[in-house]
């Protein structure tokens, strides 16, 4: 139940921001895509910040949080790279 309430709260917040910006929902495609990018990047702030507070270097914090894997998914050529390393 908690994830649903959090999702509803996030949706209400985004709706309020859209209203303040004068954008009707559904948002125009570019605005919606920029918003989705913000969501993806925002999800990575907490794990990276935790690692930075633990004393990791910025590059190590980003690497250990798996940001690239989360943001881009499985990139083309991943299987070929994995085969080369075995």
Backbone as CSV, one residue per row, in Angstrom:
resi,resn,N_x,N_y,N_z,CA_x,CA_y,CA_z,C_x,C_y,C_z
1,UNK,0.825,-1.199,0.000,0.000,0.000,0.000,0.867,1.260,0.000
2,UNK,1.997,1.205,0.709,2.858,2.384,0.810,3.362,2.866,-0.548
3,UNK,3.826,1.960,-1.449,4.282,2.448,-2.764,3.175,3.166,-3.540
4,UNK,1.938,2.710,-3.383,0.833,3.349,-4.085,0.585,4.760,-3.557
5,UNK,0.663,4.908,-2.247,0.470,6.234,-1.659,1.611,7.181,-2.035
6,UNK,2.846,6.646,-2.046,3.978,7.464,-2.462,3.855,7.876,-3.924
7,UNK,3.405,6.943,-4.760,3.213,7.244,-6.173,2.132,8.304,-6.355
8,UNK,1.055,8.191,-5.614,-0.002,9.194,-5.676,0.529,10.557,-5.236
9,UNK,1.300,10.587,-4.163,1.876,11.847,-3.689,2.806,12.467,-4.715
10,UNK,3.636,11.634,-5.345,4.534,12.143,-6.383,3.732,12.688,-7.560
11,UNK,2.679,11.976,-7.932,1.825,12.444,-9.023,1.156,13.771,-8.701
12,UNK,0.699,13.928,-7.461,0.097,15.194,-7.046,1.115,16.331,-7.103
13,UNK,2.331,16.041,-6.674,3.387,17.051,-6.713,3.700,17.461,-8.157
14,UNK,3.830,16.486,-9.034,4.112,16.785,-10.443,2.946,17.557,-11.051
15,UNK,1.734,17.165,-10.730,0.564,17.891,-11.235,0.563,19.346,-10.785
16,UNK,0.948,19.584,-9.543,1.016,20.959,-9.039,2.102,21.748,-9.768
17,UNK,3.253,21.100,-10.005,4.339,21.772,-10.732,3.891,22.094,-12.159
18,UNK,3.240,21.133,-12.827,2.728,21.392,-14.181,1.780,22.580,-14.173
19,UNK,0.897,22.638,-13.172,-0.049,23.743,-13.083,0.670,25.077,-12.918
20,UNK,1.700,25.096,-12.072,2.465,26.324,-11.865,3.198,26.747,-13.141
21,UNK,3.614,25.753,-13.954,4.301,26.042,-15.209,3.326,26.405,-16.326
22,UNK,2.045,26.191,-16.091,1.044,26.465,-17.113,0.984,25.390,-18.190
23,UNK,1.377,24.167,-17.845,1.369,23.049,-18.794,0.193,22.148,-18.456
24,UNK,-0.588,21.811,-19.480,-1.712,20.906,-19.266,-1.229,19.469,-19.346
25,UNK,-1.884,18.585,-18.619,-1.534,17.179,-18.667,-2.498,16.468,-19.608
26,UNK,-2.084,15.571,-20.455,-0.719,15.097,-20.583,0.170,16.174,-21.195
27,UNK,1.377,16.203,-20.715,2.340,17.212,-21.143,2.743,16.975,-22.589
28,UNK,3.150,18.050,-23.272,3.705,17.871,-24.619,4.881,16.898,-24.553
29,UNK,5.115,16.144,-25.637,6.130,15.078,-25.604,7.501,15.497,-25.079
30,UNK,8.019,16.639,-25.504,9.359,17.025,-25.066,9.377,17.287,-23.561
31,UNK,8.365,17.981,-23.072,8.302,18.262,-21.633,8.179,16.957,-20.855
32,UNK,7.360,16.035,-21.346,7.191,14.746,-20.666,8.497,13.961,-20.657
33,UNK,9.223,13.949,-21.771,10.482,13.212,-21.821,11.535,13.823,-20.908
34,UNK,11.584,15.145,-20.850,12.528,15.796,-19.938,12.154,15.465,-18.496
35,UNK,10.869,15.414,-18.216,10.415,15.032,-16.881,10.801,13.602,-16.532
36,UNK,10.657,12.696,-17.492,11.064,11.303,-17.258,12.567,11.203,-17.016
37,UNK,13.343,11.977,-17.762,14.790,11.996,-17.531,15.083,12.482,-16.117
38,UNK,14.371,13.514,-15.689,14.536,14.008,-14.322,14.210,12.955,-13.285
39,UNK,13.188,12.161,-13.548,12.828,11.085,-12.627,13.958,10.064,-12.548
40,UNK,14.463,9.650,-13.703,15.550,8.668,-13.720,16.785,9.183,-13.001
41,UNK,17.145,10.436,-13.269,18.320,11.008,-12.608,18.072,11.192,-11.115
42,UNK,16.869,11.629,-10.775,16.527,11.843,-9.375,16.575,10.567,-8.558
43,UNK,16.231,9.429,-9.177,16.305,8.150,-8.471,17.735,7.810,-8.068
44,UNK,18.694,8.337,-8.779,20.088,8.001,-8.520,20.733,8.912,-7.479
45,UNK,20.094,10.003,-7.135,20.673,10.963,-6.200,20.895,10.335,-4.825
46,UNK,19.910,9.616,-4.323,20.004,9.069,-2.964,21.113,8.025,-2.843
47,UNK,21.178,6.997,-3.725,22.257,6.021,-3.564,23.648,6.622,-3.743
48,UNK,23.789,7.566,-4.678,25.091,8.197,-4.893,25.459,9.049,-3.674
49,UNK,24.502,9.806,-3.152,24.766,10.644,-1.979,25.168,9.790,-0.780
50,UNK,24.511,8.647,-0.607,24.865,7.751,0.505,26.319,7.302,0.395
51,UNK,26.719,6.927,-0.810,28.091,6.458,-1.007,29.097,7.591,-0.827
52,UNK,28.728,8.789,-1.260,29.614,9.939,-1.056,29.789,10.215,0.435
53,UNK,28.700,10.115,1.192,28.765,10.343,2.634,29.574,9.253,3.339
54,UNK,29.639,8.065,2.740,30.455,6.984,3.297,31.931,7.175,2.990
55,UNK,32.256,8.195,2.193,33.648,8.500,1.912,34.167,8.011,0.572
56,UNK,33.292,7.482,-0.271,33.717,7.028,-1.593,33.975,8.230,-2.500
57,UNK,34.838,8.065,-3.479,35.069,9.125,-4.464,33.823,9.246,-5.340
58,UNK,33.631,10.408,-5.979,32.441,10.567,-6.829,32.324,9.494,-7.921
59,UNK,33.440,9.176,-8.591,33.348,8.171,-9.657,33.012,6.792,-9.090
60,UNK,33.582,6.455,-7.934,33.269,5.172,-7.302,31.816,5.147,-6.833
61,UNK,31.324,6.265,-6.322,29.939,6.328,-5.840,28.967,6.087,-6.985
62,UNK,29.221,6.706,-8.136,28.341,6.533,-9.293,28.442,5.100,-9.804
63,UNK,29.656,4.575,-9.866,29.864,3.218,-10.366,29.187,2.190,-9.459
64,UNK,29.375,2.321,-8.160,28.814,1.353,-7.218,27.296,1.440,-7.145
65,UNK,26.732,2.596,-7.422,25.278,2.747,-7.392,24.638,2.117,-8.622
66,UNK,25.446,1.787,-9.638,24.906,1.170,-10.851,24.079,2.144,-11.672
67,UNK,24.437,3.420,-11.641,23.653,4.446,-12.330,23.542,4.201,-13.827
68,UNK,24.656,3.918,-14.479,24.624,3.724,-15.928,23.741,2.545,-16.289
69,UNK,23.860,1.457,-15.527,23.040,0.277,-15.794,21.564,0.605,-15.623
70,UNK,21.232,1.401,-14.617,19.834,1.736,-14.364,19.300,2.724,-15.408
71,UNK,20.095,3.715,-15.762,19.631,4.737,-16.700,19.532,4.230,-18.127
72,UNK,20.473,3.404,-18.550,20.542,3.018,-19.954,20.110,1.583,-20.214
73,UNK,19.917,0.796,-19.169,19.556,-0.598,-19.373,20.724,-1.376,-19.952
74,UNK,20.440,-2.498,-20.549,21.480,-3.323,-21.159,21.807,-2.732,-22.521
75,UNK,23.003,-2.205,-22.656,23.397,-1.539,-23.888,23.744,-2.548,-24.973
76,UNK,23.530,-2.169,-26.255,23.902,-3.058,-27.352,25.392,-3.375,-27.281
77,UNK,25.745,-4.600,-27.599,27.138,-5.021,-27.579,27.587,-5.537,-26.223
78,UNK,26.697,-5.484,-25.225,27.057,-5.939,-23.877,27.488,-7.403,-23.900
79,UNK,26.765,-8.227,-24.651,27.107,-9.652,-24.710,28.483,-9.873,-25.323
80,UNK,28.814,-9.084,-26.354,30.139,-9.230,-26.984,31.241,-8.845,-26.019
81,UNK,31.031,-7.816,-25.233,32.030,-7.387,-24.256,32.200,-8.467,-23.193
82,UNK,31.108,-9.036,-22.733,31.175,-10.078,-21.703,31.912,-11.307,-22.241
83,UNK,31.714,-11.657,-23.512,32.406,-12.807,-24.097,33.915,-12.556,-24.204
84,UNK,34.298,-11.292,-24.504,35.712,-10.952,-24.636,36.451,-11.069,-23.312
85,UNK,35.749,-10.861,-22.197,36.388,-10.872,-20.879,36.430,-12.267,-20.255
86,UNK,35.851,-13.253,-20.923,35.863,-14.606,-20.355,36.938,-15.449,-20.963
